[in-house]
Amino acid sequence: MKYIIGLHALIFLIVILMGCNSTPNRSILRQVESYMEEHPDSALFLLNSIAHPEKLSGREQAEYALFYTQSCEKNFILQLNDSLIKIAVDYFESQAGGLKTAQSYFYMGCIYQNRNEHANAVRAFIKALENAPSNIRSRILMQIHFYLAESYNNEGLYNPKFRSILV
């Protein structure tokens, strides 16, 4: 009986310690999110202060991946590797879409544009639009449409003769 009580106490202690370990990272990620629009350099600094991002779990790791990619883009740091943002895309897509899924696909599209893979960028931007909540009006929607148009233009899909119809 003492063995079972001791085992339960040990499991409880481990759960408490694991919870305490992730709390600072969770608060850092909330702070990063609040800084992202106006102070992306501070957001990147905070993200770099996380000692072992590979040890983050689930949502925290996906948010780290999204926020890191987003802050690099906003700080004009050229990114060519899509492995980090794929973590965010995979996680948020498995969570039934939403704004963070749209953001993840948008930043994946940005990386593809950096690599001059415009067809892949178009696919990512379209997935971003498909996952964006229909009831929001945000800066990210404007960015998705702008970058999508730029990718279409880079692929030679823009035809000036249709401009007269729109004007």
VEXTOR-505400 format. One record per residue: residue in one letter; x, y, z negated of N, C-alpha, C in turn; residue number from 1. Coordinates in pm, 1 decimal, always signed. Example, Ala and Ser with C-alpha at 12.3 -4.5 7.8 and 13.67 -1.06 7.14 Angstrom:
+------+----------+----------+----------+----------+----------+----------+----------+----------+----------+-----+
! code !      n.X !      n.Y !      n.Z !     ca.X !     ca.Y !     ca.Z !      c.X !      c.Y !      c.Z ! pos !
+------+----------+----------+----------+----------+----------+----------+----------+----------+----------+-----+
!    a !  +1319.0 !   -569.0 !   -780.0 !  +1230.0 !   -450.0 !   -780.0 !  +1320.0 !   -330.0 !   -780.0 !   1 !
!    s !  +1285.0 !   -225.0 !   -708.0 !  +1367.0 !   -106.0 !   -714.0 !  +1290.0 !     +3.0 !   -787.0 !   2 !
+------+----------+----------+----------+----------+----------+----------+----------+----------+----------+-----+
END
This chain:
+------+----------+----------+----------+----------+----------+----------+----------+----------+----------+-----+
! code !      n.X !      n.Y !      n.Z !     ca.X !     ca.Y !     ca.Z !      c.X !      c.Y !      c.Z ! pos !
+------+----------+----------+----------+----------+----------+----------+----------+----------+----------+-----+
!    m !    +81.9 !   -119.2 !     +0.0 !     +0.0 !     +0.0 !     +0.0 !    +86.7 !   +126.2 !     +0.0 !   1 !
!    k !   +192.6 !   +125.6 !    -83.9 !   +283.5 !   +239.8 !    -87.5 !   +349.8 !   +259.2 !    +49.0 !   2 !
!    y !   +378.1 !   +147.6 !   +115.5 !   +440.2 !   +152.6 !   +247.0 !   +349.2 !   +225.0 !   +347.3 !   3 !
!    i !   +221.1 !   +195.8 !   +346.0 !   +125.3 !   +257.9 !   +437.9 !   +111.1 !   +406.7 !   +407.7 !   4 !
!    i !   +104.0 !   +441.6 !   +280.5 !    +94.0 !   +583.5 !   +242.2 !   +221.0 !   +657.5 !   +284.2 !   5 !
!    g !   +334.8 !   +596.7 !   +261.7 !   +461.9 !   +656.9 !   +301.7 !   +472.0 !   +675.0 !   +452.6 !   6 !
!    l !   +422.8 !   +575.8 !   +525.4 !   +423.5 !   +582.6 !   +671.6 !   +333.0 !   +695.1 !   +720.4 !   7 !
!    h !   +214.9 !   +708.0 !   +661.7 !   +123.1 !   +815.9 !   +698.7 !   +183.1 !   +951.8 !   +665.5 !   8 !
!    a !   +250.6 !   +961.3 !   +551.0 !   +314.8 !  +1087.8 !   +512.0 !   +426.4 !  +1122.5 !   +610.6 !   9 !
!    l !   +502.9 !  +1024.4 !   +652.3 !   +610.7 !  +1047.2 !   +748.0 !   +555.9 !  +1092.8 !   +883.1 !  10 !
!    i !   +451.6 !  +1027.5 !   +929.8 !   +389.2 !  +1066.8 !  +1057.4 !   +334.5 !  +1208.2 !  +1046.3 !  11 !
!    f !   +268.9 !  +1239.4 !   +935.3 !   +215.3 !  +1373.7 !   +914.1 !   +328.2 !  +1477.3 !   +915.6 !  12 !
!    l !   +438.3 !  +1448.2 !   +850.2 !   +552.3 !  +1539.5 !   +846.5 !   +610.9 !  +1561.0 !   +985.9 !  13 !
!    i !   +622.6 !  +1455.2 !  +1064.2 !   +675.6 !  +1466.2 !  +1200.4 !   +584.4 !  +1552.4 !  +1286.0 !  14 !
!    v !   +453.7 !  +1531.8 !  +1274.7 !   +358.5 !  +1612.3 !  +1351.6 !   +368.6 !  +1758.9 !  +1313.0 !  15 !
!    i !   +379.8 !  +1787.2 !  +1185.0 !   +393.2 !  +1925.5 !  +1136.7 !   +521.7 !  +1988.0 !  +1190.8 !  16 !
!    l !   +632.1 !  +1916.6 !  +1183.2 !   +759.8 !  +1970.5 !  +1231.7 !   +757.7 !  +1994.0 !  +1381.9 !  17 !
!    m !   +695.5 !  +1904.8 !  +1457.1 !   +686.4 !  +1924.6 !  +1601.0 !   +599.9 !  +2046.0 !  +1632.4 !  18 !
!    g !   +494.0 !  +2063.9 !  +1558.0 !   +407.7 !  +2179.6 !  +1576.7 !   +479.9 !  +2309.3 !  +1545.1 !  19 !
!    c !   +560.4 !  +2309.2 !  +1442.0 !   +636.1 !  +2429.8 !  +1405.8 !   +739.4 !  +2463.4 !  +1511.2 !  20 !
!    n !   +796.8 !  +2362.0 !  +1572.6 !   +898.9 !  +2383.9 !  +1673.7 !   +841.8 !  +2450.1 !  +1799.0 !  21 !
!    s !   +719.1 !  +2417.5 !  +1838.3 !   +664.5 !  +2472.0 !  +1961.8 !   +598.6 !  +2607.6 !  +1942.9 !  22 !
!    t !   +565.0 !  +2644.2 !  +1820.0 !   +497.5 !  +2771.0 !  +1794.6 !   +577.5 !  +2891.6 !  +1841.5 !  23 !
!    p !   +708.1 !  +2901.1 !  +1812.3 !   +782.5 !  +3016.7 !  +1863.1 !   +780.4 !  +3025.3 !  +2015.6 !  24 !
!    n !   +791.2 !  +2911.3 !  +2082.6 !   +787.0 !  +2912.5 !  +2229.1 !   +651.4 !  +2959.2 !  +2279.5 !  25 !
!    r !   +545.4 !  +2915.9 !  +2213.1 !   +411.3 !  +2956.3 !  +2253.1 !   +395.4 !  +3107.5 !  +2238.1 !  26 !
!    s !   +444.9 !  +3162.7 !  +2129.0 !   +432.3 !  +3307.8 !  +2109.6 !   +521.6 !  +3383.5 !  +2207.8 !  27 !
!    i !   +638.0 !  +3328.4 !  +2240.9 !   +724.0 !  +3392.3 !  +2341.5 !   +653.0 !  +3393.7 !  +2476.3 !  28 !
!    l !   +589.5 !  +3282.4 !  +2512.2 !   +518.7 !  +3275.8 !  +2640.6 !   +401.8 !  +3374.0 !  +2645.0 !  29 !
!    r !   +331.8 !  +3393.1 !  +2533.2 !   +223.3 !  +3493.4 !  +2528.9 !   +281.0 !  +3634.2 !  +2546.4 !  30 !
!    q !   +394.7 !  +3657.8 !  +2485.1 !   +459.9 !  +3787.5 !  +2498.0 !   +507.6 !  +3809.9 !  +2641.6 !  31 !
!    v !   +563.8 !  +3707.6 !  +2701.9 !   +608.4 !  +3715.6 !  +2841.2 !   +491.1 !  +3751.1 !  +2931.4 !  32 !
!    e !   +378.5 !  +3685.1 !  +2910.4 !   +260.6 !  +3710.3 !  +2992.7 !   +214.8 !  +3855.5 !  +2979.1 !  33 !
!    s !   +222.8 !  +3910.9 !  +2858.8 !   +179.2 !  +4049.4 !  +2839.3 !   +277.1 !  +4149.7 !  +2900.9 !  34 !
!    y !   +403.9 !  +4112.7 !  +2913.4 !   +505.0 !  +4202.2 !  +2971.2 !   +512.7 !  +4195.3 !  +3123.1 !  35 !
!    m !   +459.2 !  +4087.3 !  +3182.5 !   +488.2 !  +4054.8 !  +3321.7 !   +458.3 !  +4167.9 !  +3419.6 !  36 !
!    e !   +345.3 !  +4233.3 !  +3410.7 !   +309.0 !  +4334.1 !  +3510.8 !   +394.2 !  +4460.3 !  +3501.6 !  37 !
!    e !   +414.4 !  +4509.9 !  +3382.0 !   +481.5 !  +4639.0 !  +3367.5 !   +630.0 !  +4628.3 !  +3334.7 !  38 !
!    h !   +669.9 !  +4517.0 !  +3275.0 !   +809.8 !  +4501.3 !  +3234.0 !   +862.8 !  +4362.1 !  +3269.3 !  39 !
!    p !   +869.5 !  +4330.0 !  +3398.8 !   +913.4 !  +4195.0 !  +3435.9 !  +1058.2 !  +4165.5 !  +3397.4 !  40 !
!    d !  +1139.5 !  +4268.4 !  +3383.7 !  +1277.2 !  +4246.3 !  +3339.2 !  +1280.1 !  +4199.3 !  +3193.9 !  41 !
!    s !  +1194.2 !  +4255.7 !  +3110.6 !  +1184.5 !  +4210.8 !  +2970.8 !  +1127.2 !  +4070.0 !  +2963.7 !  42 !
!    a !  +1032.3 !  +4040.8 !  +3050.9 !   +974.9 !  +3906.1 !  +3056.2 !  +1082.7 !  +3804.1 !  +3090.8 !  43 !
!    l !  +1166.1 !  +3836.6 !  +3189.0 !  +1274.3 !  +3745.9 !  +3228.2 !  +1375.0 !  +3728.7 !  +3114.8 !  44 !
!    f !  +1404.5 !  +3836.3 !  +3044.5 !  +1495.7 !  +3828.9 !  +2930.0 !  +1440.3 !  +3733.7 !  +2823.7 !  45 !
!    l !  +1311.8 !  +3746.8 !  +2793.3 !  +1249.6 !  +3658.6 !  +2693.7 !  +1250.6 !  +3513.0 !  +2739.7 !  46 !
!    l !  +1221.9 !  +3491.7 !  +2867.2 !  +1223.9 !  +3354.7 !  +2919.3 !  +1362.6 !  +3293.5 !  +2907.8 !  47 !
!    n !  +1464.3 !  +3374.2 !  +2932.4 !  +1602.1 !  +3324.7 !  +2920.4 !  +1640.7 !  +3298.1 !  +2775.4 !  48 !
!    s !  +1564.0 !  +3350.3 !  +2680.1 !  +1593.7 !  +3327.0 !  +2538.4 !  +1541.8 !  +3191.3 !  +2490.8 !  49 !
!    i !  +1460.4 !  +3125.3 !  +2570.5 !  +1412.8 !  +2991.3 !  +2533.3 !  +1526.4 !  +2893.5 !  +2557.1 !  50 !
!    a !  +1573.4 !  +2832.8 !  +2449.0 !  +1695.9 !  +2752.5 !  +2453.2 !  +1686.7 !  +2630.9 !  +2545.0 !  51 !
!    h !  +1582.3 !  +2553.0 !  +2534.1 !  +1571.0 !  +2429.7 !  +2612.4 !  +1433.8 !  +2421.9 !  +2677.9 !  52 !
!    p !  +1415.3 !  +2494.9 !  +2788.8 !  +1283.0 !  +2492.4 !  +2853.3 !  +1242.7 !  +2354.4 !  +2903.3 !  53 !
!    e !  +1339.4 !  +2269.1 !  +2929.6 !  +1307.3 !  +2134.5 !  +2977.1 !  +1241.6 !  +2050.8 !  +2867.7 !  54 !
!    k !  +1253.0 !  +2094.0 !  +2741.6 !  +1192.1 !  +2020.4 !  +2630.5 !  +1051.6 !  +2069.8 !  +2598.3 !  55 !
!    l !  +1006.2 !  +2173.5 !  +2669.2 !   +869.2 !  +2220.7 !  +2648.0 !   +772.8 !  +2113.0 !  +2694.0 !  56 !
!    s !   +653.4 !  +2115.2 !  +2639.4 !   +557.9 !  +2010.5 !  +2675.7 !   +441.0 !  +2067.1 !  +2754.7 !  57 !
!    g !   +388.1 !  +1988.9 !  +2845.5 !   +265.1 !  +2016.8 !  +2917.3 !   +244.2 !  +2159.5 !  +2963.4 !  58 !
!    r !   +144.6 !  +2224.5 !  +2904.1 !   +104.6 !  +2359.4 !  +2943.4 !   +218.5 !  +2459.3 !  +2925.1 !  59 !
!    e !   +294.0 !  +2445.8 !  +2816.2 !   +405.2 !  +2538.7 !  +2792.3 !   +508.9 !  +2528.8 !  +2904.1 !  60 !
!    q !   +540.4 !  +2408.0 !  +2946.4 !   +638.4 !  +2390.0 !  +3053.3 !   +585.2 !  +2447.1 !  +3184.5 !  61 !
!    a !   +456.9 !  +2426.3 !  +3212.3 !   +396.8 !  +2479.5 !  +3334.6 !   +393.8 !  +2632.7 !  +3330.9 !  62 !
!    e !   +359.2 !  +2689.8 !  +3216.2 !   +357.7 !  +2835.7 !  +3205.1 !   +498.7 !  +2891.8 !  +3216.9 !  63 !
!    y !   +594.4 !  +2824.6 !  +3156.3 !   +733.7 !  +2868.3 !  +3169.6 !   +773.4 !  +2870.0 !  +3317.0 !  64 !
!    a !   +742.6 !  +2763.1 !  +3388.7 !   +778.0 !  +2753.2 !  +3530.8 !   +712.6 !  +2865.0 !  +3611.2 !  65 !
!    l !   +583.7 !  +2888.7 !  +3587.1 !   +512.5 !  +2995.4 !  +3657.2 !   +569.9 !  +3131.5 !  +3621.5 !  66 !
!    f !   +585.5 !  +3159.0 !  +3493.9 !   +633.1 !  +3290.5 !  +3450.4 !   +776.5 !  +3316.5 !  +3495.0 !  67 !
!    y !   +860.3 !  +3212.9 !  +3492.8 !   +999.1 !  +3231.6 !  +3535.7 !  +1004.0 !  +3265.2 !  +3685.0 !  68 !
!    t !   +929.3 !  +3190.6 !  +3764.7 !   +925.0 !  +3216.7 !  +3908.2 !   +867.9 !  +3354.8 !  +3935.3 !  69 !
!    q !   +761.7 !  +3389.3 !  +3865.0 !   +697.3 !  +3519.4 !  +3881.5 !   +792.4 !  +3633.2 !  +3842.3 !  70 !
!    s !   +861.3 !  +3618.6 !  +3731.7 !   +950.8 !  +3726.7 !  +3688.6 !  +1071.0 !  +3740.2 !  +3782.0 !  71 !
!    c !  +1120.0 !  +3630.5 !  +3835.7 !  +1229.3 !  +3640.1 !  +3933.8 !  +1181.5 !  +3714.0 !  +4058.3 !  72 !
!    e !  +1061.9 !  +3681.1 !  +4105.2 !  +1006.7 !  +3748.2 !  +4223.4 !   +989.3 !  +3897.5 !  +4196.9 !  73 !
!    k !   +938.2 !  +3931.5 !  +4080.4 !   +914.3 !  +4072.5 !  +4047.5 !  +1044.7 !  +4149.2 !  +4023.0 !  74 !
!    n !  +1151.7 !  +4077.7 !  +3989.4 !  +1282.0 !  +4140.2 !  +3969.3 !  +1370.9 !  +4129.6 !  +4093.0 !  75 !
!    f !  +1310.9 !  +4088.5 !  +4204.7 !  +1379.2 !  +4079.4 !  +4334.0 !  +1498.7 !  +3985.3 !  +4330.0 !  76 !
!    i !  +1483.7 !  +3876.1 !  +4257.0 !  +1584.6 !  +3770.8 !  +4253.2 !  +1540.5 !  +3665.1 !  +4354.0 !  77 !
!    l !  +1617.2 !  +3649.0 !  +4459.0 !  +1581.8 !  +3558.2 !  +4567.4 !  +1580.3 !  +3413.8 !  +4517.2 !  78 !
!    q !  +1469.7 !  +3346.2 !  +4539.8 !  +1456.2 !  +3206.7 !  +4500.2 !  +1434.5 !  +3122.8 !  +4624.6 !  79 !
!    l !  +1507.9 !  +3015.7 !  +4634.8 !  +1495.0 !  +2926.0 !  +4748.9 !  +1453.9 !  +2785.8 !  +4707.5 !  80 !
!    n !  +1466.0 !  +2753.2 !  +4579.6 !  +1435.0 !  +2620.6 !  +4529.4 !  +1292.4 !  +2619.2 !  +4474.3 !  81 !
!    d !  +1211.1 !  +2526.1 !  +4522.1 !  +1071.2 !  +2520.5 !  +4480.5 !  +1044.1 !  +2418.4 !  +4370.4 !  82 !
!    s !  +1147.1 !  +2356.2 !  +4316.1 !  +1123.6 !  +2249.5 !  +4218.1 !  +1061.6 !  +2302.3 !  +4088.7 !  83 !
!    l !  +1097.5 !  +2421.5 !  +4045.2 !  +1040.3 !  +2475.2 !  +3921.5 !   +893.3 !  +2510.3 !  +3939.0 !  84 !
!    i !   +859.7 !  +2579.2 !  +4045.8 !   +720.2 !  +2619.6 !  +4065.5 !   +630.4 !  +2498.4 !  +4092.1 !  85 !
!    k !   +685.8 !  +2390.7 !  +4144.7 !   +606.2 !  +2269.0 !  +4166.3 !   +556.4 !  +2211.7 !  +4034.1 !  86 !
!    i !   +632.6 !  +2232.0 !  +3926.4 !   +588.1 !  +2187.8 !  +3793.6 !   +458.5 !  +2259.7 !  +3758.0 !  87 !
!    a !   +456.3 !  +2391.0 !  +3781.1 !   +336.3 !  +2469.9 !  +3751.5 !   +220.6 !  +2431.1 !  +3842.1 !  88 !
!    v !   +247.5 !  +2416.4 !  +3970.8 !   +141.4 !  +2380.2 !  +4066.2 !    +79.2 !  +2246.2 !  +4026.7 !  89 !
!    d !   +162.5 !  +2146.8 !  +3999.6 !   +111.6 !  +2014.2 !  +3964.6 !    +28.6 !  +2017.4 !  +3836.4 !  90 !
!    y !    +77.3 !  +2087.5 !  +3736.0 !     +5.8 !  +2091.4 !  +3609.1 !   -127.6 !  +2165.3 !  +3622.8 !  91 !
!    f !   -123.3 !  +2287.1 !  +3675.9 !   -245.7 !  +2366.7 !  +3681.0 !   -347.8 !  +2309.4 !  +3778.7 !  92 !
!    e !   -301.0 !  +2245.7 !  +3885.4 !   -395.0 !  +2181.1 !  +3977.9 !   -466.2 !  +2065.4 !  +3907.8 !  93 !
!    s !   -394.5 !  +1994.9 !  +3821.4 !   -457.2 !  +1883.8 !  +3748.5 !   -556.9 !  +1934.1 !  +3643.5 !  94 !
!    q !   -552.0 !  +2062.1 !  +3613.0 !   -643.4 !  +2121.6 !  +3515.3 !   -763.7 !  +2187.6 !  +3582.1 !  95 !
!    a !   -798.1 !  +2145.5 !  +3700.7 !   -918.4 !  +2190.7 !  +3773.5 !   -908.7 !  +2333.6 !  +3825.4 !  96 !
!    g !   -793.6 !  +2374.5 !  +3867.6 !   -780.0 !  +2503.9 !  +3935.0 !   -793.2 !  +2622.7 !  +3842.5 !  97 !
!    g !   -814.5 !  +2737.8 !  +3902.6 !   -826.6 !  +2860.8 !  +3826.2 !   -718.8 !  +2960.8 !  +3864.2 !  98 !
!    l !   -713.6 !  +3067.2 !  +3789.0 !   -622.3 !  +3177.2 !  +3819.5 !   -475.9 !  +3133.3 !  +3817.7 !  99 !
!    k !   -436.1 !  +3055.3 !  +3718.3 !   -295.2 !  +3013.8 !  +3711.4 !   -259.0 !  +2917.8 !  +3824.1 ! 100 !
!    t !   -355.3 !  +2840.1 !  +3870.9 !   -330.2 !  +2754.9 !  +3987.5 !   -308.4 !  +2843.1 !  +4109.4 ! 101 !
!    a !   -392.9 !  +2944.9 !  +4125.2 !   -378.3 !  +3037.6 !  +4237.9 !   -243.7 !  +3109.1 !  +4230.8 ! 102 !
!    q !   -206.3 !  +3153.8 !  +4112.7 !    -77.0 !  +3220.8 !  +4097.2 !    +37.9 !  +3126.2 !  +4131.2 ! 103 !
!    s !    +27.9 !  +3001.6 !  +4086.8 !   +134.2 !  +2904.4 !  +4114.3 !   +150.7 !  +2881.7 !  +4263.7 ! 104 !
!    y !    +39.5 !  +2864.4 !  +4334.0 !    +48.0 !  +2846.7 !  +4479.2 !   +100.6 !  +2973.5 !  +4547.3 ! 105 !
!    f !    +60.0 !  +3089.4 !  +4497.2 !   +109.1 !  +3214.3 !  +4555.6 !   +261.1 !  +3222.5 !  +4546.2 ! 106 !
!    y !   +315.8 !  +3195.9 !  +4427.6 !   +461.3 !  +3205.7 !  +4411.9 !   +533.8 !  +3093.4 !  +4485.5 ! 107 !
!    m !   +469.1 !  +2979.4 !  +4503.9 !   +527.4 !  +2875.8 !  +4588.5 !   +536.1 !  +2927.6 !  +4732.2 ! 108 !
!    g !   +430.5 !  +2994.2 !  +4777.8 !   +431.8 !  +3054.4 !  +4911.1 !   +542.4 !  +3157.2 !  +4926.9 ! 109 !
!    c !   +566.8 !  +3234.4 !  +4821.7 !   +675.2 !  +3333.9 !  +4826.0 !   +810.8 !  +3265.9 !  +4845.4 ! 110 !
!    i !   +830.6 !  +3154.6 !  +4776.7 !   +957.1 !  +3081.0 !  +4791.8 !   +969.0 !  +3028.0 !  +4934.7 ! 111 !
!    y !   +859.4 !  +2975.9 !  +4990.0 !   +863.9 !  +2927.8 !  +5128.2 !   +893.2 !  +3042.4 !  +5225.2 ! 112 !
!    q !   +839.1 !  +3159.3 !  +5198.3 !   +872.5 !  +3275.3 !  +5283.5 !  +1020.7 !  +3307.7 !  +5273.7 ! 113 !
!    n !  +1075.9 !  +3300.9 !  +5153.2 !  +1219.1 !  +3326.8 !  +5135.4 !  +1303.3 !  +3228.9 !  +5215.8 ! 114 !
!    r !  +1252.1 !  +3107.0 !  +5232.8 !  +1324.4 !  +3003.5 !  +5308.0 !  +1288.4 !  +3005.6 !  +5455.7 ! 115 !
!    n !  +1209.4 !  +3105.6 !  +5498.2 !  +1162.5 !  +3116.7 !  +5636.8 !  +1082.0 !  +2995.3 !  +5681.4 ! 116 !
!    e !  +1012.4 !  +2933.6 !  +5587.8 !   +921.5 !  +2823.9 !  +5618.7 !   +780.6 !  +2881.7 !  +5618.7 ! 117 !
!    h !   +748.5 !  +2957.0 !  +5722.4 !   +625.1 !  +3034.4 !  +5724.0 !   +499.6 !  +2947.5 !  +5731.4 ! 118 !
!    a !   +507.0 !  +2832.5 !  +5798.3 !   +390.2 !  +2743.4 !  +5802.8 !   +358.1 !  +2690.6 !  +5662.7 ! 119 !
!    n !   +461.7 !  +2652.3 !  +5587.9 !   +440.6 !  +2607.6 !  +5449.4 !   +390.3 !  +2722.3 !  +5362.8 ! 120 !
!    a !   +440.7 !  +2841.8 !  +5388.2 !   +395.2 !  +2959.2 !  +5312.3 !   +246.8 !  +2983.1 !  +5337.2 ! 121 !
!    v !   +203.7 !  +2974.3 !  +5462.7 !    +61.5 !  +2992.7 !  +5495.8 !    -22.8 !  +2890.7 !  +5421.0 ! 122 !
!    r !    +20.2 !  +2763.7 !  +5422.2 !    -55.5 !  +2659.9 !  +5351.3 !    -64.7 !  +2690.8 !  +5201.7 ! 123 !
!    a !    +45.4 !  +2735.3 !  +5142.5 !    +45.0 !  +2766.9 !  +4998.9 !    -45.2 !  +2886.1 !  +4969.0 ! 124 !
!    f !    -41.3 !  +2989.8 !  +5053.4 !   -125.9 !  +3106.7 !  +5029.7 !   -273.8 !  +3072.4 !  +5046.3 ! 125 !
!    i !   -305.1 !  +2986.5 !  +5141.1 !   -444.4 !  +2944.5 !  +5158.5 !   -490.0 !  +2863.8 !  +5036.5 ! 126 !
!    k !   -403.1 !  +2775.8 !  +4984.7 !   -436.7 !  +2701.7 !  +4862.5 !   -455.1 !  +2797.7 !  +4745.7 ! 127 !
!    a !   -377.2 !  +2904.8 !  +4743.1 !   -393.6 !  +3005.0 !  +4637.2 !   -531.5 !  +3068.6 !  +4646.3 ! 128 !
!    l !   -572.9 !  +3103.2 !  +4767.8 !   -706.1 !  +3162.6 !  +4785.6 !   -816.4 !  +3064.1 !  +4747.8 ! 129 !
!    e !   -799.0 !  +2937.8 !  +4783.0 !   -899.6 !  +2836.8 !  +4751.1 !   -914.8 !  +2818.5 !  +4600.2 ! 130 !
!    n !   -807.1 !  +2837.8 !  +4525.3 !   -809.1 !  +2815.2 !  +4381.0 !   -838.4 !  +2940.3 !  +4299.6 ! 131 !
!    a !   -836.6 !  +3055.5 !  +4364.4 !   -863.1 !  +3179.8 !  +4291.1 !  -1009.7 !  +3184.0 !  +4250.3 ! 132 !
!    p !  -1036.6 !  +3216.2 !  +4126.1 !  -1176.3 !  +3227.0 !  +4082.8 !  -1249.8 !  +3331.5 !  +4166.6 ! 133 !
!    s !  -1371.1 !  +3299.0 !  +4208.0 !  -1446.4 !  +3388.2 !  +4296.2 !  -1498.4 !  +3511.8 !  +4224.9 ! 134 !
!    n !  -1501.8 !  +3509.2 !  +4094.0 !  -1558.3 !  +3621.0 !  +4019.6 !  -1454.8 !  +3723.4 !  +3972.9 ! 135 !
!    i !  -1331.8 !  +3712.8 !  +4021.4 !  -1230.9 !  +3808.7 !  +3975.8 !  -1189.6 !  +3902.4 !  +4088.3 ! 136 !
!    r !  -1151.7 !  +4018.6 !  +4048.1 !  -1087.0 !  +4113.1 !  +4138.4 !   -956.5 !  +4148.9 !  +4069.7 ! 137 !
!    s !   -850.0 !  +4099.4 !  +4124.4 !   -722.4 !  +4124.7 !  +4059.2 !   -615.0 !  +4152.3 !  +4162.9 ! 138 !
!    r !   -504.7 !  +4196.9 !  +4111.4 !   -390.1 !  +4228.5 !  +4195.3 !   -341.2 !  +4105.5 !  +4272.4 ! 139 !
!    i !   -352.0 !  +3990.0 !  +4209.9 !   -302.1 !  +3868.4 !  +4273.9 !   -377.4 !  +3839.0 !  +4403.7 ! 140 !
!    l !   -506.8 !  +3868.2 !  +4407.9 !   -581.4 !  +3845.6 !  +4532.7 !   -530.8 !  +3935.5 !  +4644.1 ! 141 !
!    m !   -503.7 !  +4060.3 !  +4610.9 !   -449.2 !  +4152.6 !  +4710.6 !   -312.7 !  +4102.5 !  +4759.4 ! 142 !
!    q !   -231.2 !  +4056.1 !  +4667.2 !    -99.3 !  +4006.6 !  +4704.4 !   -110.2 !  +3883.1 !  +4794.5 ! 143 !
!    i !   -201.2 !  +3793.6 !  +4760.6 !   -218.2 !  +3672.6 !  +4841.7 !   -256.2 !  +3710.7 !  +4984.6 ! 144 !
!    h !   -353.6 !  +3799.2 !  +4998.2 !   -396.2 !  +3840.3 !  +5132.8 !   -283.2 !  +3911.0 !  +5208.5 ! 145 !
!    f !   -209.4 !  +3996.4 !  +5141.1 !   -100.1 !  +4068.3 !  +5205.7 !     +7.7 !  +3970.8 !  +5254.0 ! 146 !
!    y !    +50.0 !  +3880.6 !  +5166.6 !   +156.0 !  +3786.6 !  +5202.5 !   +108.3 !  +3687.6 !  +5308.0 ! 147 !
!    l !    -18.2 !  +3650.0 !  +5301.2 !    -74.0 !  +3561.2 !  +5403.2 !    -70.7 !  +3628.8 !  +5539.5 ! 148 !
!    a !   -110.5 !  +3755.3 !  +5544.5 !   -105.5 !  +3829.8 !  +5671.3 !    +37.9 !  +3840.7 !  +5721.7 ! 149 !
!    e !   +130.0 !  +3863.9 !  +5630.5 !   +271.3 !  +3872.9 !  +5669.0 !   +320.8 !  +3739.7 !  +5725.4 ! 150 !
!    s !   +278.6 !  +3629.1 !  +5664.8 !   +318.6 !  +3496.7 !  +5714.7 !   +258.1 !  +3469.5 !  +5851.4 ! 151 !
!    y !   +131.9 !  +3506.5 !  +5870.1 !    +70.0 !  +3491.5 !  +6002.6 !   +148.8 !  +3571.1 !  +6106.2 ! 152 !
!    n !   +186.8 !  +3691.7 !  +6071.1 !   +264.0 !  +3775.4 !  +6162.5 !   +399.6 !  +3711.7 !  +6193.4 ! 153 !
!    n !   +465.3 !  +3657.1 !  +6092.5 !   +595.1 !  +3592.5 !  +6112.8 !   +584.4 !  +3467.4 !  +6199.5 ! 154 !
!    e !   +469.0 !  +3404.7 !  +6198.3 !   +446.7 !  +3286.2 !  +6281.5 !   +400.5 !  +3323.7 !  +6422.4 ! 155 !
!    g !   +386.6 !  +3453.8 !  +6448.6 !   +343.3 !  +3498.9 !  +6580.2 !   +193.7 !  +3485.2 !  +6601.3 ! 156 !
!    l !   +118.4 !  +3479.2 !  +6495.0 !    -25.9 !  +3461.8 !  +6505.8 !   -100.6 !  +3594.5 !  +6511.6 ! 157 !
!    y !    -28.9 !  +3704.2 !  +6498.8 !    -90.8 !  +3835.6 !  +6508.2 !    -93.6 !  +3876.5 !  +6654.9 ! 158 !
!    n !   -209.5 !  +3915.1 !  +6704.0 !   -223.1 !  +3955.6 !  +6843.4 !   -272.6 !  +4100.2 !  +6847.2 ! 159 !
!    p !   -187.8 !  +4194.7 !  +6892.9 !   -225.9 !  +4336.0 !  +6892.3 !   -351.2 !  +4367.7 !  +6973.4 ! 160 !
!    k !   -387.2 !  +4285.9 !  +7072.1 !   -504.6 !  +4318.3 !  +7153.6 !   -634.1 !  +4308.5 !  +7071.9 ! 161 !
!    f !   -632.1 !  +4230.7 !  +6962.4 !   -750.5 !  +4220.8 !  +6877.1 !   -762.8 !  +4340.1 !  +6781.7 ! 162 !
!    r !   -659.2 !  +4418.3 !  +6772.9 !   -661.2 !  +4533.3 !  +6683.9 !   -769.7 !  +4633.5 !  +6725.7 ! 163 !
!    s !   -789.6 !  +4651.3 !  +6856.4 !   -889.7 !  +4746.4 !  +6904.3 !  -1030.9 !  +4705.8 !  +6860.5 ! 164 !
!    i !  -1052.8 !  +4578.7 !  +6841.9 !  -1184.1 !  +4530.5 !  +6798.1 !  -1208.8 !  +4571.1 !  +6653.3 ! 165 !
!    l !  -1102.2 !  +4562.6 !  +6571.5 !  -1116.3 !  +4590.5 !  +6429.0 !  -1119.5 !  +4739.7 !  +6396.7 ! 166 !
!    v !  -1061.1 !  +4820.1 !  +6481.9 !  -1052.1 !  +4964.1 !  +6452.5 !  -1170.0 !  +5040.6 !  +6502.5 ! 167 !
+------+----------+----------+----------+----------+----------+----------+----------+----------+----------+-----+
END
